[in-house]
């Protein structure tokens, strides 16, 4: 599984550890990824997503996972989120 956020696309960055004597050695900065279960109101079930904490705040700011998926273009979503979006849109159109 890649170390990449499904919402924001944040991934691993590289840099240097710099010692007191200014010796540089390579290191990796890993994103703060969390596996969370988000409740989908239209599907009436939880959806497990691996997102960064910033991505989780983005989802909550937009009004939940259903609102986030419907407002976001398919090109900006991962294949897993596209599959969930398809289910959410189908359920919403069936209810309307």
N, C-alpha and C positions, 0 to 999 in steps of 0.2 A: 504494500500500500504506500503510495507516494505521500511525502510530507508536504501536502499542499491543502490549503483551505478550499472547501467546495464553494464558498460564497465569494470571498474576496480574491482568491487566487494567490494569497501570500504563500511563499515557499521558503526554502533554505537559502540563507545568504552566507557568503564567506568573508573572512577578514583575517586580521592578525591578532595574536596575543603579543603584547609588547612588554617585555620584562623591564626591570629597573635599569639594566645596562643597555636597553634599547635593542635587544635581540628579538627578532620577529619570527614567530612560528605560526603556521596556518591554523585556523580554527573555523568552526561552523556555528552560525547563529540559527537555531531551530525556532520555528514559529510555535506559539502557544496553542496547540491544537487540542481540542476536547471532543470526545464522542458524546453527543447529547441526544436525548430523545425529546423531540418537539411535538406538541399536540396539534394535529391537523383537525380543525373543526368540521370541514366538509367531509373528510374521510372517516371521522370518528375513531381515529386510532393514532398512535404515536409513530413518528418517523425518526429513525436513527440517522444522524448526520454527523460527519467529522468536520468541525468548523473551528476557526480561531475564535478567540474571545471577542475580537473586533467584529468578526462576521456574525457572531451571536447577537451583539448589540445592534448591528445593522438590521437583522431579521426582526428583532423586537421593536426597533424604531419604525419599521415599515408596517407594523401591525400584525405580526405573526408569520408563520411559514406559508400559509395560504396566500396572504396578501403579497408577500415577497415574491413568491413564484409567479403569480399572475401579472405583477408589474414588471418583472425582469424578462428581457428578451431571451429566446432559446439559445442564441449564439453565446450568451454570457454564462450559461449554466453548464454544469458537468453532466455527463450522460445519466447518472443516477438521479440528479435533480430534475432533468428533463422528463424522465419516466414518471416521477412523482407529480410533476406539473401536469402531465397529460391526464393522470387520474383525477387531479383536483379540478381541472377544467371540464372534464367529462362529467363529473359529479355535479358541478355547478350548473352546467347547461341542462342536465337532466332534471334538476330541481326547479329551473326557471320555466 
